[in-house]
Amino acid sequence: MPRFAANLSLLYTELPFLDRFEAAARDGFEAVEYLFPYAFDLAELLARLKANGLQQVLFNAPPGGTDAPGIDAAWAAGARGTASVPGREAEFRAGVELALRYADALDCPRIHCMAGLLSESAAGADQESAARSVYVSNLRWAATEAAKSGRTILIEPINPRDMPCFFLNRQDDAHAVVQEVGAPNLQVQMDLYHCQIVEGDVAMKLRQYLPTGRVGHLQIAGVPERHEPDVGELNCAYLFEVIDEVAAQCGWQGWVGCEYRPRLGAEPGGTSRGLGWRPRAG
């Protein structure tokens, strides 16, 4: 059975954020992920993890900005990362340094660095070439810094329907970037929701990429509404079997993040009532 991590940015949203840790543990989750920790006191986050026996397995580097108010403002304004954005290298580095401080304190092994958006007004091959050059350079620096404390940097292909102009959309492109950078602690965050929307053939993509050692984390959601993974066009039970089979063959030991919006939304107990998709041990 895959190991599932609750995404606290999307699940249990009827509760204040810090109360979601207890709710996830009560539902049997042993790990959590979320978008950003920067608006919260580190000691409080760590206390919630320890009190509920949870592991922090992933969060994002800042999408923009270099402190909590700036990060919140950047996200609200539509910023979706700086890793591939020319001219913002110093901001990217400051964000990664902040993320690494949080990762060290929370003992979180993985940080996702969002690629950022291409400019609609300057679209074209020249812009993409410049963005890729900055992306590779920034990721090489970030991986070097993260390696000093044993952390892994992740990059994630995101579908252009949910996030228009996002620089990275495809699994093959993400793996090509990882290979070009050549750092063992740079890996791909493979979200099956985004993969299905952009490429399809998800089971074969899992069989292709998990054995490479370049996939550091998986995420799931139903397609197309991004509800529970058993709602929509993906056969999640089958995909979980594929993950188990391939992981047993190649030794993959990552987590599967539950990054979906429950059908019952913010109704009290709505997340818990929607967990019937989750396989049970035994």
N, C-alpha and C positions, 0 to 999 in steps of 0.2 A: 504494500500500500504506500503510495507517495506520502511524503511528509508535507503537510499543509500549514501555511502561515497565514494568519488573519491580517488583512490589510485594514488597519484601523482608521484610515482616512475615508474609506468607503463603507465599511461595515459598522454596525451598532451606532448609527448616526443619531438615533434618538437620545443618546447619552452624551454628556460632556466628554471631551476627548480623553481625559485622564481616567475616566471611569470605564472606558472601553477595554482596558487591559484585563480587568477582572471579569468582564462579560466574556471575553474571548477564552480565558482560562476555564471559566465555568462550562463553556461549550466544548471543552476538550482540546483546544488548540494549545500547542506547546511553544509556538513561535509567533512573532508579529513582524509586520513591516508597515510602513506608512510613507507618505510623501515627504514631509519635512518635520524635523524636531525643534527647529530653531526658536520658535515662539515659547518654548517651555523650559523650565529650569532643569538642568541636567540631573541634579540630585533627585528631583521629583520623578523624572522619567526612570531613573535607575531604581528608585524605591518601588515603583509600580511593577517593573519587570521582576524584581526579586520577590516581592510579596506574592506574586501570582505564578512564580516558577516558570517564567517565560524567557525565551531567547529573542533578542533583537537581531534579525537576520538581514535587514535591508532598509535603507532610506535613501533619499535623493540628495545630492549636492544642491546648493541654491540654484534656482532657475535664473537668477539675476540678483543684484544687490549683494551687500557684504555684511549686513547686520539684520537682526530680526525684523525691525520695521521696514527696512529696504527690501528684504526678501518677500515679505507679505505683499508689499506694494507692487513689486515686480511681477509676482504671480497673478495678482488681481488685474494688472495691466496687460496680461497676455504673454509675458516672457516665458519661454519654454527652454531655457538653457543658454549657455554662452560658449560651449565647447567648440563650436564651428564658426563662431562669429568674429570676423576680422576686426581688430581694433579694441577688443574687449578681453584680451589675454590677461591683463592684470586683474581684472574683475573675476575671471575664471579661476585664476590661481588663489586669490583671496577666498573665494567660495570653497574651493577644495580644501584649503588649509583649515577653514572653519569646520567643514564636514569631517575631516580627519580628527579634529579635537573631540567632536561628538562621538565619532566611531570608537575612539580609544576609550572614552569614559563609559560608553554603553557596551563595550566589547562586541561591537557590530562588525562582522567580517567584510561586508559588501557596501559599496557606495555607488549609486547610479548617477552618472554624469549625463544629463540631458544634452542632446546635440545642439538644439537651438533651431531657429527658423531662418529660412532663406528670405530675402527681401523680394516681395512681389514686383516691386518697381524696377528691380535690377536683375530679373531672372535671366538665366542663360548659362552657357557652358563656362564662360569666364568666371562668373560668380561661384558656380559649383566647384570649379577647380581651386579657387582661392579658399573657399570654405573647407574643402577637404584637406588642403595643406595645413591650415590653422588647426583643424580637428586632429589630425595625426600628431602634430607638434604638441598640442595641449594634452592629448591623451598620453603621449610618451612621458611628458613631465609629470602628469598626475600619477601614472603607474609607478614611476620612480619614487615619488614622495610617499605613496601608499605602501610600497614595499618596505619602507623603513619601519613600519609598525605592523607588518603582516596583514595589511588590508588589500582587498581586491576592488578594482574599478570595473564597473559594468557599463555597457552601452546597449541601448534598446531601440530596435526598429519600431516605429509607431506609424499607424496607418494615416494617410492624408485626409481621410474623411473626418476623423475625430480631431486631427491636428493639422490643418492645411499648412503647407510650406515647411513642414518639419524636415530637417535635412536628411534623416536616415529612415528609410521605409522598408527595406528588404533584408531578409536574413543573409543572403549571399553577400550583400554589400557590407553588412556588419562584420561578417567573418573575414572578409578581405581586409577591412581596416585593422582588425585584431592581428591578422597575420603580418600586415605591413608594419605595425608598431613593434611587434615582436616581443612584447613583455608577457611573461607567464602569468602575471596577476591582472591582466586585462582580458575580460571575458564578455560574452553576450548574455543579455537578459532577454530570454525568448518568451514573449507573451503570445500565447496561442490565439487569443482574440485578435490581436493585430495581424498575426501571421495568416489567419484564415481570411481576413478581409482583403489583404493585399495579394496573397499568393495561393491560399488553399493548400490542399495536399498535406495537411498538418501531420498526419501519422508518418508519412514518409520523410517529412522534414525532421521529425524527432529521431527517426532511425538514421538519418543522414548526419545530424549535427551533434547529438548527445555523445556519440563515441569519440568525437574529435578532441574532447577535453576543453573546448572553447566555450561551452555553455555553463554559466555559473549559477543561473537561477531561471526558473520557469514561473509564468503567471497564467491564470485562467479566468475566463468569463464567457458567458453565453453570447452567441452571435445571432442577430445583429444588435439586440437591445442592451447588451452588457449587463444582463441580470445573472442569476445563478447559472453555473456552467451546464446544467441539464435543461436549460430553456433555450431553444433555438436550434440551429442547424448542425451544431457539433454533437457528436456522440461521446460525451465526456467519459462514460464508463469504459468504453473501448479505448479511448486515449489514455486513461489511467493504466489500463492493462499494458498498453504499448510502453508507457514510461517505466512500469515495473520490469517488463521483459528486457528492455534495452539497458536499463540501469543495472540489472543483474548481470548482463553480459559484459558491460564495459566499466562497471564500478562507479557510475555516477551517483553522487550522494547529496545532491542539492535539495533545495526546498521548492515547493510549489505555492506561490503567493496567490491568495484569493482576492483578486483586485476586481471586484464586480459590485454593481449597485443592486442591493436586494429588491425584489419585486414589491415587497411591502414597504419599501422606503424607510421613512423614519417612524413607522408605527412601533409602539413599545413591543419588544420581543420579535420584531419582524425578521431580523437577521437569523435569530435562533430557529424560528419556524421554517426558514428556507434552507436549512442544512441537510435536508433529506438526500441530497445528491452525494454526500460525502461517504466514501466507502468505510465500512467498519472492519476493524481487525477481527481475526478469528476465522 
